[in-house]
Amino acid sequence: MNRILLFFSFVFISGIVRSQESTFSEDSLKWVPLYVKASAYNSLAGQTVGNPALSAWGDTLQPGMKAIAISRDLLKLGITHNTPVRIEGLDGFYLVKDKMNARYRKKIDVYMGEELQKARNFGNKYLKIWYGVPIDKN
């Protein structure tokens, strides 16, 4: 029984990692800098309306994912669903998986799973991000 549980846990975690694999190469992107206000959020019932793990684009958020939500004004810059984003002070890149309420401007929310204290410690700050824009090879 424990081996079966271990096996299914491995399959589940592997699926999370695979779902975050990029379908792009970093060489095919131009990294555009932008200064934004940043905060953090969790998939907890008190922080959202409806299912706390369901994003605005229909993705299911899982603890451990490197995901962000963006303010809707950033859509005009070409930052959209699954756009890769590098964040000053954080390792790797994050994928845009969620949209914020229309009242926010020039803002991102970094997904912190269910770790409420980690999100609180992140706080609110202004920082630099770089978002990946596909390079036109024509």
C-alpha positions as CSV (number, residue, x, y, z in Angstrom):
1,M,0.0,0.0,0.0
2,N,2.8,2.5,0.9
3,R,4.5,1.8,-2.4
4,I,1.4,2.5,-4.3
5,L,0.9,5.7,-2.5
6,L,4.5,6.7,-3.1
7,F,4.1,5.9,-6.8
8,F,1.0,8.0,-7.2
9,S,2.7,10.9,-5.3
10,F,5.6,10.7,-7.7
11,V,3.3,10.7,-10.7
12,F,1.3,13.7,-9.3
13,I,4.5,15.8,-8.6
14,S,6.0,14.9,-11.9
15,G,2.8,16.2,-13.6
16,I,3.2,19.5,-11.8
17,V,6.8,19.9,-12.9
18,R,5.9,18.9,-16.5
19,S,3.0,21.3,-16.6
20,Q,5.5,24.1,-15.9
21,E,8.0,23.1,-18.5
22,S,8.5,25.8,-21.1
23,T,7.3,25.3,-24.7
24,F,9.9,27.9,-25.7
25,S,13.6,28.3,-25.6
26,E,15.2,31.3,-23.9
27,D,17.1,32.0,-27.1
28,S,13.8,32.6,-28.9
29,L,12.8,35.4,-26.5
30,K,13.6,39.0,-26.1
31,W,13.6,39.9,-22.3
32,V,11.8,43.2,-21.8
33,P,12.4,45.0,-18.5
34,L,9.6,46.6,-16.5
35,Y,9.2,48.0,-13.0
36,V,6.1,46.9,-11.2
37,K,4.6,46.7,-7.7
38,A,4.7,43.2,-6.4
39,S,2.9,41.3,-3.7
40,A,2.2,37.6,-3.0
41,Y,-0.9,35.5,-2.8
42,N,-2.0,32.0,-1.8
43,S,-4.6,29.6,-3.0
44,L,-6.7,30.0,0.2
45,A,-10.4,30.5,0.4
46,G,-10.2,33.9,2.1
47,Q,-8.1,35.4,-0.7
48,T,-10.4,34.8,-3.7
49,V,-13.9,34.3,-4.9
50,G,-14.8,30.7,-5.8
51,N,-12.3,27.9,-6.1
52,P,-9.0,29.3,-4.7
53,A,-6.9,26.9,-6.9
54,L,-8.5,27.9,-10.2
55,S,-7.0,30.8,-12.1
56,A,-8.7,33.3,-14.4
57,W,-7.4,31.3,-17.4
58,G,-8.7,28.0,-16.0
59,D,-5.3,26.7,-14.8
60,T,-5.3,24.8,-11.6
61,L,-2.7,26.2,-9.2
62,Q,-0.7,23.8,-7.2
63,P,1.7,24.5,-4.3
64,G,5.3,24.6,-5.7
65,M,4.3,26.1,-9.1
66,K,6.2,29.2,-10.2
67,A,3.2,31.2,-11.2
68,I,2.1,34.9,-11.1
69,A,-1.0,36.9,-11.5
70,I,-0.8,40.1,-13.5
71,S,-2.8,43.3,-13.5
72,R,-5.0,43.5,-16.6
73,D,-3.2,46.6,-17.9
74,L,-0.1,44.5,-18.5
75,L,-2.0,42.5,-21.2
76,K,-1.6,45.6,-23.5
77,L,2.2,45.1,-23.3
78,G,1.8,41.5,-24.6
79,I,2.1,39.9,-21.2
80,T,-0.5,37.2,-21.4
81,H,-1.3,33.6,-20.3
82,N,1.9,31.5,-19.9
83,T,4.3,34.4,-20.7
84,P,7.6,33.7,-18.9
85,V,8.6,36.3,-16.4
86,R,11.9,36.7,-14.5
87,I,11.5,38.5,-11.2
88,E,14.3,40.5,-9.5
89,G,15.5,38.6,-6.4
90,L,13.8,35.3,-7.2
91,D,15.3,32.3,-9.0
92,G,14.2,31.0,-12.3
93,F,11.2,32.2,-14.3
94,Y,7.6,32.3,-13.5
95,L,4.7,31.7,-15.8
96,V,1.7,34.1,-16.0
97,K,-1.2,31.9,-14.9
98,D,-3.7,34.4,-13.4
99,K,-5.2,37.8,-13.8
100,M,-5.9,40.3,-11.1
101,N,-9.0,42.5,-10.5
102,A,-9.3,45.3,-13.0
103,R,-8.7,48.0,-10.3
104,Y,-4.9,47.2,-10.1
105,R,-2.3,48.8,-12.3
106,K,1.3,47.8,-13.2
107,K,1.2,45.1,-10.5
108,I,2.1,41.4,-10.2
109,D,1.2,38.8,-7.5
110,V,3.6,36.0,-6.9
111,Y,2.0,32.7,-6.2
112,M,3.1,31.2,-2.8
113,G,1.0,28.0,-2.7
114,E,-0.7,27.7,0.7
115,E,2.2,29.2,2.7
116,L,0.4,32.3,4.1
117,Q,3.4,33.4,6.3
118,K,5.8,33.2,3.3
119,A,3.4,35.5,1.3
120,R,3.2,37.9,4.3
121,N,7.0,38.0,4.6
122,F,7.3,38.8,0.8
123,G,5.1,41.9,1.5
124,N,4.6,44.7,-1.0
125,K,7.5,46.1,-2.9
126,Y,8.5,47.7,-6.2
127,L,10.9,45.7,-8.2
128,K,12.1,44.9,-11.7
129,I,10.8,42.1,-13.9
130,W,11.7,40.9,-17.3
131,Y,9.0,39.4,-19.5
132,G,9.7,37.2,-22.5
133,V,8.5,38.3,-25.9
134,P,9.0,35.9,-28.9
135,I,11.6,37.2,-31.3
136,D,10.3,37.4,-34.8
137,K,12.7,35.4,-37.0
138,N,11.2,36.6,-40.3
